[in-house]
Every structure is written in C-alpha cells, then in structure tokens.
Amino acid sequence: MISGPMTGALTVYSGLFMRFAWQVQPRNYILLACHAANGTVQVTTSRMHTNPPPICPVAWTILVRVGVTKPYTPHPTPRTLYPAP
C-alpha cells in the first residue's frame, strides 16, 4: 500500500500530465487516458487513507495491528436526513 503523502504526490503528478497531454499539439489522447485512469486510482486510494471501507474482518484486524492502517470509524448520519419522529 502506498503512503498518504505519496498518494497525494502521484495524484498531482497525474493531473499535471493530463494537462500536458491535453495542451500538446496534436493532442495525446492515449497519455491523457492513462493518467486519467491513474488519477482515478490515486483518488480512490486517498479515500482509503481518510476513511477505509470495512473489508474482511480478519484481514482488517491484521492490517490495524501491523500498523498499515487505522481502525474503521463510520461517518455519523446527518440529523437533517432523518429527523426525529
């Protein structure tokens, strides 16, 4: 798993190369598509660092104990969506 700061750096890197692929003449659509896919993966990975999804409980316990990730804490449900009866 890639660290949080490295994920951020790779996201910026992909964004810069997407811009480059769009600015050059003729436009390089293959490079743009490759870095768009990589940017999508990096954003998804960054979400794993901020609030990891629940996966296999055994694997998650091992990852937490080894120190790869932090324990899962779900987002609280906003009270405005479900008002009290």
PDB file of N, CA, C and O in Angstrom:
ATOM      1  N   MET A   1       0.843  -1.173   0.000  1.00  0.00           N
ATOM      2  CA  MET A   1       0.000   0.000   0.000  1.00  0.00           C
ATOM      3  C   MET A   1       0.891   1.240   0.000  1.00  0.00           C
ATOM      4  O   MET A   1       1.916   1.277   0.681  1.00  0.00           O
ATOM      5  N   ILE A   2       0.498   2.241  -0.759  1.00  0.00           N
ATOM      6  CA  ILE A   2       1.256   3.485  -0.870  1.00  0.00           C
ATOM      7  C   ILE A   2       0.848   4.420   0.260  1.00  0.00           C
ATOM      8  O   ILE A   2      -0.324   4.468   0.634  1.00  0.00           O
ATOM      9  N   SER A   3       1.805   5.162   0.804  1.00  0.00           N
ATOM     10  CA  SER A   3       1.516   6.072   1.907  1.00  0.00           C
ATOM     11  C   SER A   3       0.637   7.234   1.443  1.00  0.00           C
ATOM     12  O   SER A   3       0.505   7.491   0.246  1.00  0.00           O
ATOM     13  N   GLY A   4       0.043   7.924   2.408  1.00  0.00           N
ATOM     14  CA  GLY A   4      -0.833   9.043   2.107  1.00  0.00           C
ATOM     15  C   GLY A   4      -0.145  10.183   1.360  1.00  0.00           C
ATOM     16  O   GLY A   4      -0.671  10.662   0.356  1.00  0.00           O
ATOM     17  N   PRO A   5       1.047  10.637   1.842  1.00  0.00           N
ATOM     18  CA  PRO A   5       1.727  11.717   1.124  1.00  0.00           C
ATOM     19  C   PRO A   5       2.135  11.323  -0.306  1.00  0.00           C
ATOM     20  O   PRO A   5       2.060  12.140  -1.223  1.00  0.00           O
ATOM     21  N   MET A   6       2.562  10.075  -0.484  1.00  0.00           N
ATOM     22  CA  MET A   6       2.946   9.628  -1.825  1.00  0.00           C
ATOM     23  C   MET A   6       1.722   9.571  -2.737  1.00  0.00           C
ATOM     24  O   MET A   6       1.818   9.891  -3.922  1.00  0.00           O
ATOM     25  N   THR A   7       0.572   9.166  -2.192  1.00  0.00           N
ATOM     26  CA  THR A   7      -0.659   9.147  -2.980  1.00  0.00           C
ATOM     27  C   THR A   7      -1.006  10.554  -3.449  1.00  0.00           C
ATOM     28  O   THR A   7      -1.402  10.750  -4.598  1.00  0.00           O
ATOM     29  N   GLY A   8      -0.859  11.534  -2.560  1.00  0.00           N
ATOM     30  CA  GLY A   8      -1.115  12.922  -2.948  1.00  0.00           C
ATOM     31  C   GLY A   8      -0.175  13.402  -4.032  1.00  0.00           C
ATOM     32  O   GLY A   8      -0.589  14.090  -4.965  1.00  0.00           O
ATOM     33  N   ALA A   9       1.103  13.036  -3.907  1.00  0.00           N
ATOM     34  CA  ALA A   9       2.076  13.434  -4.924  1.00  0.00           C
ATOM     35  C   ALA A   9       1.750  12.797  -6.276  1.00  0.00           C
ATOM     36  O   ALA A   9       1.857  13.454  -7.311  1.00  0.00           O
ATOM     37  N   LEU A  10       1.358  11.535  -6.272  1.00  0.00           N
ATOM     38  CA  LEU A  10       1.025  10.859  -7.528  1.00  0.00           C
ATOM     39  C   LEU A  10      -0.255  11.422  -8.143  1.00  0.00           C
ATOM     40  O   LEU A  10      -0.398  11.435  -9.365  1.00  0.00           O
ATOM     41  N   THR A  11      -1.179  11.882  -7.316  1.00  0.00           N
ATOM     42  CA  THR A  11      -2.398  12.499  -7.833  1.00  0.00           C
ATOM     43  C   THR A  11      -2.062  13.799  -8.560  1.00  0.00           C
ATOM     44  O   THR A  11      -2.572  14.060  -9.649  1.00  0.00           O
ATOM     45  N   VAL A  12      -1.201  14.613  -7.947  1.00  0.00           N
ATOM     46  CA  VAL A  12      -0.774  15.868  -8.583  1.00  0.00           C
ATOM     47  C   VAL A  12      -0.008  15.572  -9.872  1.00  0.00           C
ATOM     48  O   VAL A  12      -0.212  16.235 -10.889  1.00  0.00           O
ATOM     49  N   TYR A  13       0.867  14.577  -9.824  1.00  0.00           N
ATOM     50  CA  TYR A  13       1.647  14.175 -10.991  1.00  0.00           C
ATOM     51  C   TYR A  13       0.727  13.781 -12.149  1.00  0.00           C
ATOM     52  O   TYR A  13       0.937  14.197 -13.288  1.00  0.00           O
ATOM     53  N   SER A  14      -0.286  12.982 -11.848  1.00  0.00           N
ATOM     54  CA  SER A  14      -1.224  12.563 -12.895  1.00  0.00           C
ATOM     55  C   SER A  14      -1.986  13.757 -13.455  1.00  0.00           C
ATOM     56  O   SER A  14      -2.213  13.848 -14.662  1.00  0.00           O
ATOM     57  N   GLY A  15      -2.375  14.664 -12.580  1.00  0.00           N
ATOM     58  CA  GLY A  15      -3.085  15.857 -13.039  1.00  0.00           C
ATOM     59  C   GLY A  15      -2.237  16.724 -13.964  1.00  0.00           C
ATOM     60  O   GLY A  15      -2.724  17.238 -14.970  1.00  0.00           O
ATOM     61  N   LEU A  16      -0.960  16.879 -13.610  1.00  0.00           N
ATOM     62  CA  LEU A  16      -0.072  17.685 -14.455  1.00  0.00           C
ATOM     63  C   LEU A  16       0.126  17.035 -15.826  1.00  0.00           C
ATOM     64  O   LEU A  16       0.139  17.721 -16.847  1.00  0.00           O
ATOM     65  N   PHE A  17       0.280  15.721 -15.843  1.00  0.00           N
ATOM     66  CA  PHE A  17       0.483  15.062 -17.125  1.00  0.00           C
ATOM     67  C   PHE A  17      -0.804  15.001 -17.947  1.00  0.00           C
ATOM     68  O   PHE A  17      -0.749  14.981 -19.176  1.00  0.00           O
ATOM     69  N   MET A  18      -1.957  14.973 -17.283  1.00  0.00           N
ATOM     70  CA  MET A  18      -3.209  15.075 -18.048  1.00  0.00           C
ATOM     71  C   MET A  18      -3.292  16.436 -18.732  1.00  0.00           C
ATOM     72  O   MET A  18      -3.706  16.537 -19.886  1.00  0.00           O
ATOM     73  N   ARG A  19      -2.896  17.475 -18.011  1.00  0.00           N
ATOM     74  CA  ARG A  19      -2.914  18.815 -18.610  1.00  0.00           C
ATOM     75  C   ARG A  19      -1.931  18.893 -19.777  1.00  0.00           C
ATOM     76  O   ARG A  19      -2.246  19.450 -20.828  1.00  0.00           O
ATOM     77  N   PHE A  20      -0.732  18.325 -19.578  1.00  0.00           N
ATOM     78  CA  PHE A  20       0.258  18.314 -20.641  1.00  0.00           C
ATOM     79  C   PHE A  20      -0.267  17.579 -21.880  1.00  0.00           C
ATOM     80  O   PHE A  20      -0.121  18.058 -23.004  1.00  0.00           O
ATOM     81  N   ALA A  21      -0.883  16.405 -21.659  1.00  0.00           N
ATOM     82  CA  ALA A  21      -1.395  15.615 -22.784  1.00  0.00           C
ATOM     83  C   ALA A  21      -2.481  16.374 -23.539  1.00  0.00           C
ATOM     84  O   ALA A  21      -2.646  16.184 -24.744  1.00  0.00           O
ATOM     85  N   TRP A  22      -3.217  17.227 -22.845  1.00  0.00           N
ATOM     86  CA  TRP A  22      -4.277  17.997 -23.486  1.00  0.00           C
ATOM     87  C   TRP A  22      -3.710  19.217 -24.221  1.00  0.00           C
ATOM     88  O   TRP A  22      -4.254  19.628 -25.246  1.00  0.00           O
ATOM     89  N   GLN A  23      -2.621  19.799 -23.701  1.00  0.00           N
ATOM     90  CA  GLN A  23      -2.087  21.038 -24.265  1.00  0.00           C
ATOM     91  C   GLN A  23      -1.228  20.831 -25.512  1.00  0.00           C
ATOM     92  O   GLN A  23      -1.178  21.708 -26.374  1.00  0.00           O
ATOM     93  N   VAL A  24      -0.551  19.685 -25.621  1.00  0.00           N
ATOM     94  CA  VAL A  24       0.337  19.489 -26.768  1.00  0.00           C
ATOM     95  C   VAL A  24      -0.475  19.342 -28.049  1.00  0.00           C
ATOM     96  O   VAL A  24      -1.641  18.947 -28.025  1.00  0.00           O
ATOM     97  N   GLN A  25       0.170  19.670 -29.173  1.00  0.00           N
ATOM     98  CA  GLN A  25      -0.477  19.521 -30.481  1.00  0.00           C
ATOM     99  C   GLN A  25       0.315  18.531 -31.310  1.00  0.00           C
ATOM    100  O   GLN A  25       1.517  18.750 -31.462  1.00  0.00           O
ATOM    101  N   PRO A  26      -0.225  17.490 -31.848  1.00  0.00           N
ATOM    102  CA  PRO A  26      -1.607  17.043 -31.698  1.00  0.00           C
ATOM    103  C   PRO A  26      -1.840  16.472 -30.302  1.00  0.00           C
ATOM    104  O   PRO A  26      -0.910  15.990 -29.657  1.00  0.00           O
ATOM    105  N   ARG A  27      -3.062  16.529 -29.853  1.00  0.00           N
ATOM    106  CA  ARG A  27      -3.386  16.057 -28.503  1.00  0.00           C
ATOM    107  C   ARG A  27      -3.061  14.571 -28.360  1.00  0.00           C
ATOM    108  O   ARG A  27      -3.317  13.767 -29.257  1.00  0.00           O
ATOM    109  N   ASN A  28      -2.494  14.237 -27.213  1.00  0.00           N
ATOM    110  CA  ASN A  28      -2.085  12.867 -26.951  1.00  0.00           C
ATOM    111  C   ASN A  28      -3.167  12.199 -26.094  1.00  0.00           C
ATOM    112  O   ASN A  28      -3.101  12.228 -24.865  1.00  0.00           O
ATOM    113  N   TYR A  29      -4.152  11.604 -26.746  1.00  0.00           N
ATOM    114  CA  TYR A  29      -5.292  11.023 -26.042  1.00  0.00           C
ATOM    115  C   TYR A  29      -4.914   9.765 -25.266  1.00  0.00           C
ATOM    116  O   TYR A  29      -5.527   9.461 -24.242  1.00  0.00           O
ATOM    117  N   ILE A  30      -3.918   9.039 -25.740  1.00  0.00           N
ATOM    118  CA  ILE A  30      -3.504   7.829 -25.018  1.00  0.00           C
ATOM    119  C   ILE A  30      -2.869   8.209 -23.684  1.00  0.00           C
ATOM    120  O   ILE A  30      -3.194   7.621 -22.652  1.00  0.00           O
ATOM    121  N   LEU A  31      -1.968   9.185 -23.697  1.00  0.00           N
ATOM    122  CA  LEU A  31      -1.355   9.645 -22.452  1.00  0.00           C
ATOM    123  C   LEU A  31      -2.411  10.226 -21.518  1.00  0.00           C
ATOM    124  O   LEU A  31      -2.359  10.008 -20.307  1.00  0.00           O
ATOM    125  N   LEU A  32      -3.358  10.955 -22.068  1.00  0.00           N
ATOM    126  CA  LEU A  32      -4.436  11.523 -21.259  1.00  0.00           C
ATOM    127  C   LEU A  32      -5.254  10.421 -20.595  1.00  0.00           C
ATOM    128  O   LEU A  32      -5.571  10.511 -19.409  1.00  0.00           O
ATOM    129  N   ALA A  33      -5.597   9.382 -21.354  1.00  0.00           N
ATOM    130  CA  ALA A  33      -6.396   8.282 -20.801  1.00  0.00           C
ATOM    131  C   ALA A  33      -5.632   7.521 -19.726  1.00  0.00           C
ATOM    132  O   ALA A  33      -6.204   7.145 -18.703  1.00  0.00           O
ATOM    133  N   CYS A  34      -4.345   7.295 -19.953  1.00  0.00           N
ATOM    134  CA  CYS A  34      -3.540   6.570 -18.960  1.00  0.00           C
ATOM    135  C   CYS A  34      -3.460   7.345 -17.642  1.00  0.00           C
ATOM    136  O   CYS A  34      -3.614   6.764 -16.568  1.00  0.00           O
ATOM    137  N   HIS A  35      -3.220   8.646 -17.726  1.00  0.00           N
ATOM    138  CA  HIS A  35      -3.105   9.427 -16.499  1.00  0.00           C
ATOM    139  C   HIS A  35      -4.462   9.711 -15.864  1.00  0.00           C
ATOM    140  O   HIS A  35      -4.541   9.918 -14.653  1.00  0.00           O
ATOM    141  N   ALA A  36      -5.517   9.726 -16.650  1.00  0.00           N
ATOM    142  CA  ALA A  36      -6.861   9.853 -16.063  1.00  0.00           C
ATOM    143  C   ALA A  36      -7.189   8.594 -15.261  1.00  0.00           C
ATOM    144  O   ALA A  36      -7.746   8.679 -14.167  1.00  0.00           O
ATOM    145  N   ALA A  37      -6.843   7.432 -15.806  1.00  0.00           N
ATOM    146  CA  ALA A  37      -7.063   6.183 -15.074  1.00  0.00           C
ATOM    147  C   ALA A  37      -6.214   6.151 -13.805  1.00  0.00           C
ATOM    148  O   ALA A  37      -6.695   5.757 -12.743  1.00  0.00           O
ATOM    149  N   ASN A  38      -4.953   6.565 -13.914  1.00  0.00           N
ATOM    150  CA  ASN A  38      -4.075   6.579 -12.743  1.00  0.00           C
ATOM    151  C   ASN A  38      -4.572   7.580 -11.703  1.00  0.00           C
ATOM    152  O   ASN A  38      -4.537   7.294 -10.507  1.00  0.00           O
ATOM    153  N   GLY A  39      -5.031   8.742 -12.144  1.00  0.00           N
ATOM    154  CA  GLY A  39      -5.569   9.721 -11.208  1.00  0.00           C
ATOM    155  C   GLY A  39      -6.791   9.202 -10.478  1.00  0.00           C
ATOM    156  O   GLY A  39      -6.970   9.460  -9.288  1.00  0.00           O
ATOM    157  N   THR A  40      -7.634   8.465 -11.195  1.00  0.00           N
ATOM    158  CA  THR A  40      -8.820   7.867 -10.558  1.00  0.00           C
ATOM    159  C   THR A  40      -8.404   6.873  -9.484  1.00  0.00           C
ATOM    160  O   THR A  40      -8.979   6.854  -8.396  1.00  0.00           O
ATOM    161  N   VAL A  41      -7.414   6.054  -9.783  1.00  0.00           N
ATOM    162  CA  VAL A  41      -6.938   5.073  -8.801  1.00  0.00           C
ATOM    163  C   VAL A  41      -6.316   5.780  -7.602  1.00  0.00           C
ATOM    164  O   VAL A  41      -6.513   5.349  -6.465  1.00  0.00           O
ATOM    165  N   GLN A  42      -5.577   6.849  -7.833  1.00  0.00           N
ATOM    166  CA  GLN A  42      -4.945   7.559  -6.723  1.00  0.00           C
ATOM    167  C   GLN A  42      -5.979   8.239  -5.824  1.00  0.00           C
ATOM    168  O   GLN A  42      -5.825   8.249  -4.603  1.00  0.00           O
ATOM    169  N   VAL A  43      -7.021   8.800  -6.413  1.00  0.00           N
ATOM    170  CA  VAL A  43      -8.085   9.416  -5.601  1.00  0.00           C
ATOM    171  C   VAL A  43      -8.803   8.346  -4.784  1.00  0.00           C
ATOM    172  O   VAL A  43      -9.128   8.567  -3.617  1.00  0.00           O
ATOM    173  N   THR A  44      -9.048   7.195  -5.392  1.00  0.00           N
ATOM    174  CA  THR A  44      -9.675   6.092  -4.665  1.00  0.00           C
ATOM    175  C   THR A  44      -8.781   5.626  -3.524  1.00  0.00           C
ATOM    176  O   THR A  44      -9.265   5.331  -2.432  1.00  0.00           O
ATOM    177  N   THR A  45      -7.476   5.560  -3.776  1.00  0.00           N
ATOM    178  CA  THR A  45      -6.532   5.164  -2.726  1.00  0.00           C
ATOM    179  C   THR A  45      -6.493   6.202  -1.611  1.00  0.00           C
ATOM    180  O   THR A  45      -6.380   5.842  -0.439  1.00  0.00           O
ATOM    181  N   SER A  46      -6.583   7.477  -1.956  1.00  0.00           N
ATOM    182  CA  SER A  46      -6.572   8.504  -0.912  1.00  0.00           C
ATOM    183  C   SER A  46      -7.807   8.397  -0.021  1.00  0.00           C
ATOM    184  O   SER A  46      -7.745   8.709   1.168  1.00  0.00           O
ATOM    185  N   ARG A  47      -8.930   7.958  -0.593  1.00  0.00           N
ATOM    186  CA  ARG A  47     -10.121   7.745   0.235  1.00  0.00           C
ATOM    187  C   ARG A  47      -9.875   6.620   1.236  1.00  0.00           C
ATOM    188  O   ARG A  47     -10.410   6.647   2.344  1.00  0.00           O
ATOM    189  N   MET A  48      -9.068   5.632   0.851  1.00  0.00           N
ATOM    190  CA  MET A  48      -8.737   4.533   1.755  1.00  0.00           C
ATOM    191  C   MET A  48      -7.964   5.051   2.965  1.00  0.00           C
ATOM    192  O   MET A  48      -8.100   4.522   4.068  1.00  0.00           O
ATOM    193  N   HIS A  49      -7.151   6.091   2.752  1.00  0.00           N
ATOM    194  CA  HIS A  49      -6.369   6.644   3.859  1.00  0.00           C
ATOM    195  C   HIS A  49      -7.229   7.500   4.778  1.00  0.00           C
ATOM    196  O   HIS A  49      -6.979   7.549   5.983  1.00  0.00           O
ATOM    197  N   THR A  50      -8.236   8.174   4.237  1.00  0.00           N
ATOM    198  CA  THR A  50      -9.048   9.053   5.078  1.00  0.00           C
ATOM    199  C   THR A  50     -10.115   8.293   5.857  1.00  0.00           C
ATOM    200  O   THR A  50     -10.304   8.549   7.046  1.00  0.00           O
ATOM    201  N   ASN A  51     -10.810   7.368   5.213  1.00  0.00           N
ATOM    202  CA  ASN A  51     -11.838   6.586   5.894  1.00  0.00           C
ATOM    203  C   ASN A  51     -11.946   5.234   5.193  1.00  0.00           C
ATOM    204  O   ASN A  51     -12.690   5.090   4.222  1.00  0.00           O
ATOM    205  N   PRO A  52     -11.204   4.247   5.686  1.00  0.00           N
ATOM    206  CA  PRO A  52     -11.155   2.964   4.993  1.00  0.00           C
ATOM    207  C   PRO A  52     -12.482   2.222   5.032  1.00  0.00           C
ATOM    208  O   PRO A  52     -13.193   2.287   6.034  1.00  0.00           O
ATOM    209  N   PRO A  53     -12.827   1.521   3.963  1.00  0.00           N
ATOM    210  CA  PRO A  53     -14.063   0.747   3.947  1.00  0.00           C
ATOM    211  C   PRO A  53     -13.918  -0.529   4.763  1.00  0.00           C
ATOM    212  O   PRO A  53     -12.809  -1.040   4.913  1.00  0.00           O
ATOM    213  N   PRO A  54     -15.010  -1.045   5.285  1.00  0.00           N
ATOM    214  CA  PRO A  54     -14.910  -2.315   6.009  1.00  0.00           C
ATOM    215  C   PRO A  54     -14.666  -3.452   5.020  1.00  0.00           C
ATOM    216  O   PRO A  54     -15.422  -3.633   4.065  1.00  0.00           O
ATOM    217  N   ILE A  55     -13.604  -4.212   5.262  1.00  0.00           N
ATOM    218  CA  ILE A  55     -13.309  -5.378   4.434  1.00  0.00           C
ATOM    219  C   ILE A  55     -13.360  -6.599   5.317  1.00  0.00           C
ATOM    220  O   ILE A  55     -13.937  -6.555   6.403  1.00  0.00           O
ATOM    221  N   CYS A  56     -12.779  -7.666   4.881  1.00  0.00           N
ATOM    222  CA  CYS A  56     -12.741  -8.902   5.660  1.00  0.00           C
ATOM    223  C   CYS A  56     -12.240  -8.582   7.069  1.00  0.00           C
ATOM    224  O   CYS A  56     -11.143  -8.044   7.217  1.00  0.00           O
ATOM    225  N   PRO A  57     -13.017  -8.901   8.105  1.00  0.00           N
ATOM    226  CA  PRO A  57     -12.621  -8.521   9.469  1.00  0.00           C
ATOM    227  C   PRO A  57     -11.261  -9.067   9.886  1.00  0.00           C
ATOM    228  O   PRO A  57     -10.517  -8.394  10.600  1.00  0.00           O
ATOM    229  N   VAL A  58     -10.930 -10.275   9.449  1.00  0.00           N
ATOM    230  CA  VAL A  58      -9.642 -10.859   9.826  1.00  0.00           C
ATOM    231  C   VAL A  58      -8.505 -10.083   9.175  1.00  0.00           C
ATOM    232  O   VAL A  58      -7.526  -9.737   9.836  1.00  0.00           O
ATOM    233  N   ALA A  59      -8.634  -9.809   7.879  1.00  0.00           N
ATOM    234  CA  ALA A  59      -7.586  -9.060   7.186  1.00  0.00           C
ATOM    235  C   ALA A  59      -7.474  -7.653   7.752  1.00  0.00           C
ATOM    236  O   ALA A  59      -6.367  -7.136   7.903  1.00  0.00           O
ATOM    237  N   TRP A  60      -8.609  -7.022   8.069  1.00  0.00           N
ATOM    238  CA  TRP A  60      -8.574  -5.668   8.610  1.00  0.00           C
ATOM    239  C   TRP A  60      -7.885  -5.633   9.964  1.00  0.00           C
ATOM    240  O   TRP A  60      -7.122  -4.711  10.247  1.00  0.00           O
ATOM    241  N   THR A  61      -8.146  -6.628  10.800  1.00  0.00           N
ATOM    242  CA  THR A  61      -7.510  -6.699  12.113  1.00  0.00           C
ATOM    243  C   THR A  61      -6.003  -6.824  11.964  1.00  0.00           C
ATOM    244  O   THR A  61      -5.246  -6.194  12.702  1.00  0.00           O
ATOM    245  N   ILE A  62      -5.571  -7.633  11.014  1.00  0.00           N
ATOM    246  CA  ILE A  62      -4.127  -7.787  10.782  1.00  0.00           C
ATOM    247  C   ILE A  62      -3.519  -6.470  10.320  1.00  0.00           C
ATOM    248  O   ILE A  62      -2.453  -6.083  10.800  1.00  0.00           O
ATOM    249  N   LEU A  63      -4.180  -5.772   9.394  1.00  0.00           N
ATOM    250  CA  LEU A  63      -3.662  -4.500   8.900  1.00  0.00           C
ATOM    251  C   LEU A  63      -3.574  -3.460  10.012  1.00  0.00           C
ATOM    252  O   LEU A  63      -2.625  -2.677  10.053  1.00  0.00           O
ATOM    253  N   VAL A  64      -4.558  -3.445  10.916  1.00  0.00           N
ATOM    254  CA  VAL A  64      -4.544  -2.486  12.021  1.00  0.00           C
ATOM    255  C   VAL A  64      -3.422  -2.823  12.987  1.00  0.00           C
ATOM    256  O   VAL A  64      -2.714  -1.927  13.448  1.00  0.00           O
ATOM    257  N   ARG A  65      -3.248  -4.102  13.300  1.00  0.00           N
ATOM    258  CA  ARG A  65      -2.210  -4.496  14.263  1.00  0.00           C
ATOM    259  C   ARG A  65      -0.808  -4.264  13.713  1.00  0.00           C
ATOM    260  O   ARG A  65       0.100  -3.901  14.461  1.00  0.00           O
ATOM    261  N   VAL A  66      -0.626  -4.469  12.422  1.00  0.00           N
ATOM    262  CA  VAL A  66       0.686  -4.245  11.815  1.00  0.00           C
ATOM    263  C   VAL A  66       0.970  -2.750  11.723  1.00  0.00           C
ATOM    264  O   VAL A  66       2.131  -2.345  11.681  1.00  0.00           O
ATOM    265  N   GLY A  67      -0.061  -1.939  11.692  1.00  0.00           N
ATOM    266  CA  GLY A  67       0.108  -0.505  11.626  1.00  0.00           C
ATOM    267  C   GLY A  67      -0.006   0.064  10.224  1.00  0.00           C
ATOM    268  O   GLY A  67       0.384   1.206   9.983  1.00  0.00           O
ATOM    269  N   VAL A  68      -0.536  -0.719   9.302  1.00  0.00           N
ATOM    270  CA  VAL A  68      -0.689  -0.252   7.932  1.00  0.00           C
ATOM    271  C   VAL A  68      -1.814   0.769   7.838  1.00  0.00           C
ATOM    272  O   VAL A  68      -1.731   1.712   7.052  1.00  0.00           O
ATOM    273  N   THR A  69      -2.849   0.591   8.621  1.00  0.00           N
ATOM    274  CA  THR A  69      -3.992   1.497   8.572  1.00  0.00           C
ATOM    275  C   THR A  69      -4.545   1.688   9.970  1.00  0.00           C
ATOM    276  O   THR A  69      -4.126   1.012  10.911  1.00  0.00           O
ATOM    277  N   LYS A  70      -5.483   2.608  10.105  1.00  0.00           N
ATOM    278  CA  LYS A  70      -6.106   2.876  11.388  1.00  0.00           C
ATOM    279  C   LYS A  70      -7.462   2.169  11.448  1.00  0.00           C
ATOM    280  O   LYS A  70      -7.995   1.786  10.407  1.00  0.00           O
ATOM    281  N   PRO A  71      -8.025   1.989  12.631  1.00  0.00           N
ATOM    282  CA  PRO A  71      -9.334   1.323  12.729  1.00  0.00           C
ATOM    283  C   PRO A  71     -10.414   2.092  11.990  1.00  0.00           C
ATOM    284  O   PRO A  71     -10.353   3.316  11.874  1.00  0.00           O
ATOM    285  N   TYR A  72     -11.400   1.363  11.493  1.00  0.00           N
ATOM    286  CA  TYR A  72     -12.500   1.943  10.722  1.00  0.00           C
ATOM    287  C   TYR A  72     -13.463   2.668  11.643  1.00  0.00           C
ATOM    288  O   TYR A  72     -13.900   2.118  12.653  1.00  0.00           O
ATOM    289  N   THR A  73     -13.794   3.912  11.291  1.00  0.00           N
ATOM    290  CA  THR A  73     -14.810   4.677  12.020  1.00  0.00           C
ATOM    291  C   THR A  73     -15.811   5.210  11.003  1.00  0.00           C
ATOM    292  O   THR A  73     -15.455   6.068  10.195  1.00  0.00           O
ATOM    293  N   PRO A  74     -17.041   4.734  11.015  1.00  0.00           N
ATOM    294  CA  PRO A  74     -18.016   5.193  10.022  1.00  0.00           C
ATOM    295  C   PRO A  74     -18.406   6.655  10.253  1.00  0.00           C
ATOM    296  O   PRO A  74     -18.348   7.163  11.372  1.00  0.00           O
ATOM    297  N   HIS A  75     -18.800   7.308   9.172  1.00  0.00           N
ATOM    298  CA  HIS A  75     -19.266   8.682   9.278  1.00  0.00           C
ATOM    299  C   HIS A  75     -20.604   8.711  10.001  1.00  0.00           C
ATOM    300  O   HIS A  75     -21.444   7.840   9.775  1.00  0.00           O
ATOM    301  N   PRO A  76     -20.817   9.693  10.865  1.00  0.00           N
ATOM    302  CA  PRO A  76     -22.131   9.792  11.520  1.00  0.00           C
ATOM    303  C   PRO A  76     -23.207  10.193  10.515  1.00  0.00           C
ATOM    304  O   PRO A  76     -22.941  10.940   9.574  1.00  0.00           O
ATOM    305  N   THR A  77     -24.399   9.700  10.718  1.00  0.00           N
ATOM    306  CA  THR A  77     -25.514  10.043   9.848  1.00  0.00           C
ATOM    307  C   THR A  77     -25.980  11.461  10.175  1.00  0.00           C
ATOM    308  O   THR A  77     -26.254  11.759  11.338  1.00  0.00           O
ATOM    309  N   PRO A  78     -26.075  12.334   9.183  1.00  0.00           N
ATOM    310  CA  PRO A  78     -26.543  13.695   9.462  1.00  0.00           C
ATOM    311  C   PRO A  78     -27.978  13.687  10.003  1.00  0.00           C
ATOM    312  O   PRO A  78     -28.832  12.959   9.497  1.00  0.00           O
ATOM    313  N   ARG A  79     -28.229  14.476  11.001  1.00  0.00           N
ATOM    314  CA  ARG A  79     -29.562  14.508  11.608  1.00  0.00           C
ATOM    315  C   ARG A  79     -30.608  15.122  10.686  1.00  0.00           C
ATOM    316  O   ARG A  79     -31.802  14.874  10.852  1.00  0.00           O
ATOM    317  N   THR A  80     -30.171  15.917   9.721  1.00  0.00           N
ATOM    318  CA  THR A  80     -31.134  16.571   8.844  1.00  0.00           C
ATOM    319  C   THR A  80     -31.807  15.585   7.888  1.00  0.00           C
ATOM    320  O   THR A  80     -32.918  15.837   7.421  1.00  0.00           O
ATOM    321  N   LEU A  81     -31.143  14.465   7.596  1.00  0.00           N
ATOM    322  CA  LEU A  81     -31.756  13.485   6.693  1.00  0.00           C
ATOM    323  C   LEU A  81     -32.827  12.652   7.382  1.00  0.00           C
ATOM    324  O   LEU A  81     -33.816  12.259   6.762  1.00  0.00           O
ATOM    325  N   TYR A  82     -32.624  12.388   8.667  1.00  0.00           N
ATOM    326  CA  TYR A  82     -33.569  11.553   9.394  1.00  0.00           C
ATOM    327  C   TYR A  82     -34.036  12.293  10.649  1.00  0.00           C
ATOM    328  O   TYR A  82     -33.515  12.040  11.735  1.00  0.00           O
ATOM    329  N   PRO A  83     -35.000  13.194  10.523  1.00  0.00           N
ATOM    330  CA  PRO A  83     -35.452  13.934  11.719  1.00  0.00           C
ATOM    331  C   PRO A  83     -36.156  13.005  12.695  1.00  0.00           C
ATOM    332  O   PRO A  83     -36.718  11.976  12.318  1.00  0.00           O
ATOM    333  N   ALA A  84     -36.107  13.392  13.936  1.00  0.00           N
ATOM    334  CA  ALA A  84     -36.759  12.608  14.986  1.00  0.00           C
ATOM    335  C   ALA A  84     -38.259  12.638  14.778  1.00  0.00           C
ATOM    336  O   ALA A  84     -38.805  13.667  14.380  1.00  0.00           O
ATOM    337  N   PRO A  85     -38.948  11.511  15.043  1.00  0.00           N
ATOM    338  CA  PRO A  85     -40.410  11.491  14.854  1.00  0.00           C
ATOM    339  C   PRO A  85     -41.157  12.318  15.870  1.00  0.00           C
ATOM    340  O   PRO A  85     -42.385  12.388  15.827  1.00  0.00           O
TER     341      PRO A  85
END
